[in-house]
Amino acid sequence: MLLERRSREGILDGSVTVLFRRWRRPQVVAGRTYRTTAGRLVVTAVDLVEPEALTDAEAGPAGYASAEELCADLRGSPGDPVYRLRVQLADDPDPRDELAAADELDRDDADEIRRRLDRLDRASSHGPWTAAVLDAIAASPGRRAGDLAAAAGRELRPFKTDVRKLKALGLTTSLEVGYRLSPRGEAYLRLSRTSRPGEG
C-alpha cells in the first residue's frame, strides 16, 4: 500500500489512525496486513464514505486540519468512491525478518533456495540476474540502489523490484541507504560458493 509522507510520519508517531482513498474499487481488505513504507500495517476496517459529509473531527485522525483540506488532497477520478481505512501498525513479528535471521542452513536448504532463484532467473525478461545481484550486495553493503543498478547496466525501478524478490526469500534486508545480505543470505552464499565453478 502506498503512503504519502504525511501519512507515513503520522502512522509512525501514532497521530494518524485513518486513511482516506478514492478508488474505483477497494484495494485493501479489512483484517489483512500490508507492507508499507511505515512498516507492516493492519487495516482493521474499510468503510465507504461521502466526502461531502466528512467533518473536521474526522479529518484529524487522517492528519488533516479540516475536511476541506482532506478532500482537496484526495487523488483519483472525482466520480470514484471514497473509502475510509482504519489502520494500525502490526505488533506481531514480520515473517520476513524471522526468515532473514534463520542462518542455520544445510545443503538441502541451500539447494531449495537455489531452485527458487533459478525460477526467478528463468522468468526474467533480462536473463539470469540473481547471483549477480546477491554478489553485488555482498560486495557493497549500504551502496545506493541507483549505483548498484548503474554498475549492473540496469534501470533503477526494475532493479529494485528484483531486490524485493530476494528480500521475499529472506536473503537481503533494506538499509537506510542501500541493502545488505541477511544472515540467511550470507549463509546461503557461503554454501553456494563451495559448488560454484572457479570459486573456493
Helices and strands as residue ranges (DSSP letters): H 5-13, E 18-22, E 33-36, E 39-49, G 51-53, H 56-59, G 60-62, H 67-73, E 82-89, H 95-101, H 107-123, H 130-139, H 145-151, H 156-168, E 172-174, E 179-181, H 183-193
